[in-house]
Amino acid sequence: MESVSMRTAESSEDRRWRLVNRTIRLHGGTPDCLIETLHTVQEHFGYLDKDALKYVADSLRVPLSRVYGVATFYHHFTLKPAGEHTCVVCQGTACYIGGAPNILKTIKQKLGIDPGETTPDGKVSLVSARCLGSCGLAPVAVFDGKVTARITSEAVLENMGSWLGNDTDV
């Protein structure tokens, strides 16, 4: 994914920046629209890089430290581009008791990444969620937006295998 840049934002030739600027205008360009503006940037670019954070800070006339603080506080925002595929493992109480820590351990052993990281080849991002609200189906993982219930370590590897070019094992 291409880097978000302030030059692109200022020239507004890029439709995505026009949408960000529209969000700012719709909310009066006040600091109160910080979260909404960050959502718009992330929705259209996939992540929030340093230039995007600076652009939002300048546009809303708020300190960069405040923009960075909001972007890092909320779990929804990411400062790095996501991988081609995403695996979200629920860590809520039911999933935790059901074996989620072992699932994360298996993924780390096979892919060498922790939650919040992406494989060096950019294929897979691993995310740990506090709760996905599917406690009756625990443990739960989400593969590219598709919820998988009562998941096991072996099943996680099977689901990820196709992402990495093999059918059953990572």
C-alpha positions as CSV (number, residue, x, y, z in Angstrom):
1,M,0.0,0.0,0.0
2,E,1.3,3.4,-0.9
3,S,2.4,5.8,1.8
4,V,0.1,8.6,2.8
5,S,1.7,11.9,2.0
6,M,1.0,15.5,2.8
7,R,1.9,16.6,-0.7
8,T,-0.9,14.4,-2.0
9,A,-3.2,15.9,0.6
10,E,-2.4,19.4,-0.3
11,S,-2.8,18.9,-4.0
12,S,-6.1,17.1,-3.5
13,E,-5.7,15.3,-6.8
14,D,-6.1,12.1,-4.9
15,R,-9.8,11.4,-4.3
16,R,-9.0,9.9,-0.9
17,W,-7.7,13.2,0.4
18,R,-10.7,15.0,-1.0
19,L,-12.8,12.7,1.2
20,V,-10.7,13.5,4.2
21,N,-11.0,17.2,3.6
22,R,-14.7,16.8,3.1
23,T,-15.0,15.1,6.5
24,I,-13.1,18.0,8.1
25,R,-15.3,20.6,6.4
26,L,-18.5,18.7,7.3
27,H,-17.5,18.9,11.0
28,G,-16.5,22.5,10.9
29,G,-12.8,21.9,10.9
30,T,-12.8,21.9,14.7
31,P,-10.7,19.7,17.0
32,D,-13.9,17.9,18.0
33,C,-13.8,16.0,14.7
34,L,-10.4,14.5,15.3
35,I,-11.5,10.9,15.7
36,E,-13.9,11.1,12.7
37,T,-11.1,12.5,10.6
38,L,-8.7,9.8,11.6
39,H,-11.4,7.2,10.8
40,T,-11.7,8.7,7.4
41,V,-8.0,8.7,6.7
42,Q,-7.6,5.1,7.9
43,E,-10.7,4.0,5.9
44,H,-9.3,5.3,2.7
45,F,-5.6,4.7,3.1
46,G,-5.6,1.6,5.4
47,Y,-3.5,3.1,8.1
48,L,-2.3,6.4,9.6
49,D,1.3,7.3,8.8
50,K,3.4,10.2,10.2
51,D,2.5,12.5,7.3
52,A,-1.2,11.8,7.7
53,L,-1.0,12.5,11.4
54,K,0.8,15.8,10.7
55,Y,-1.8,16.8,8.1
56,V,-4.7,16.1,10.4
57,A,-3.0,18.0,13.3
58,D,-2.4,21.0,11.0
59,S,-5.9,20.9,9.4
60,L,-7.6,20.8,12.8
61,R,-5.1,23.1,14.5
62,V,-4.3,20.6,17.3
63,P,-0.9,19.5,18.6
64,L,0.6,16.6,16.8
65,S,1.0,14.9,20.2
66,R,-2.7,15.0,20.7
67,V,-3.4,13.4,17.3
68,Y,-0.7,10.7,18.0
69,G,-2.2,10.1,21.4
70,V,-5.7,9.5,20.0
71,A,-4.3,7.3,17.2
72,T,-2.4,5.1,19.6
73,F,-5.0,5.0,22.3
74,Y,-7.8,3.5,20.3
75,H,-7.3,-0.1,19.2
76,H,-9.1,0.5,15.9
77,F,-6.3,2.7,14.5
78,T,-3.1,1.4,13.1
79,L,0.1,3.2,12.3
80,K,1.4,0.6,9.9
81,P,0.0,-0.9,6.7
82,A,-1.9,-4.1,7.3
83,G,-0.8,-7.4,5.7
84,E,-2.6,-8.8,2.7
85,H,-4.5,-11.1,5.1
86,T,-5.6,-10.5,8.7
87,C,-6.1,-13.0,11.5
88,V,-7.9,-11.7,14.6
89,V,-7.8,-13.9,17.7
90,C,-10.3,-13.1,20.5
91,Q,-8.8,-12.8,24.0
92,G,-12.1,-12.4,25.8
93,T,-12.6,-14.5,29.0
94,A,-14.4,-17.4,27.3
95,C,-11.9,-17.5,24.4
96,Y,-9.0,-17.2,26.7
97,I,-10.2,-20.1,28.8
98,G,-11.0,-22.0,25.6
99,G,-7.4,-21.9,24.4
100,A,-6.7,-18.6,22.7
101,P,-3.3,-18.2,24.3
102,N,-2.2,-21.5,22.7
103,I,-3.6,-20.4,19.4
104,L,-1.5,-17.2,19.6
105,K,1.6,-19.3,20.6
106,T,1.1,-21.6,17.6
107,I,0.9,-18.7,15.3
108,K,4.0,-17.1,16.8
109,Q,5.9,-20.4,16.4
110,K,4.9,-20.7,12.7
111,L,4.9,-17.1,11.5
112,G,7.3,-15.5,14.0
113,I,5.0,-12.6,14.8
114,D,3.1,-11.4,17.8
115,P,-0.3,-9.6,17.9
116,G,0.0,-6.2,16.3
117,E,2.7,-7.4,13.9
118,T,2.8,-8.3,10.2
119,T,5.0,-11.0,8.6
120,P,8.1,-9.5,6.9
121,D,6.7,-10.5,3.5
122,G,3.5,-8.5,4.2
123,K,1.2,-11.5,3.8
124,V,-0.3,-11.8,7.3
125,S,-1.2,-9.4,10.1
126,L,-2.0,-10.8,13.5
127,V,-4.4,-8.9,15.7
128,S,-5.5,-9.7,19.3
129,A,-9.0,-8.4,20.2
130,R,-10.2,-7.9,23.7
131,C,-13.6,-9.5,22.9
132,L,-15.4,-10.2,19.7
133,G,-18.8,-10.8,21.4
134,S,-19.1,-14.4,20.3
135,C,-18.5,-16.0,23.7
136,G,-20.8,-18.9,23.1
137,L,-18.7,-19.9,20.2
138,A,-15.3,-19.7,22.0
139,P,-12.6,-19.7,21.1
140,V,-13.1,-17.5,18.0
141,A,-10.8,-16.2,15.3
142,V,-11.6,-14.0,12.3
143,F,-9.8,-14.7,9.0
144,D,-10.2,-11.8,6.5
145,G,-13.5,-10.8,8.1
146,K,-14.9,-14.4,8.3
147,V,-15.6,-15.5,11.9
148,T,-14.6,-19.1,12.7
149,A,-16.0,-20.6,15.9
150,R,-14.5,-23.2,18.2
151,I,-11.2,-22.8,16.5
152,T,-8.2,-24.9,17.4
153,S,-4.5,-24.3,16.8
154,E,-4.5,-26.8,14.0
155,A,-7.6,-25.2,12.3
156,V,-5.9,-21.8,12.5
157,L,-2.9,-23.1,10.6
158,E,-5.2,-24.7,8.1
159,N,-7.0,-21.4,7.5
160,M,-3.7,-19.5,7.1
161,G,-2.1,-22.2,4.9
162,S,-3.9,-21.0,1.8
163,W,-2.7,-17.4,2.4
164,L,0.9,-18.6,2.3
165,G,0.6,-20.9,-0.6
166,N,0.0,-24.2,0.9
167,D,-3.2,-26.0,1.8
168,T,-2.8,-27.5,5.2
169,D,0.2,-26.2,7.1
170,V,2.0,-22.9,7.5
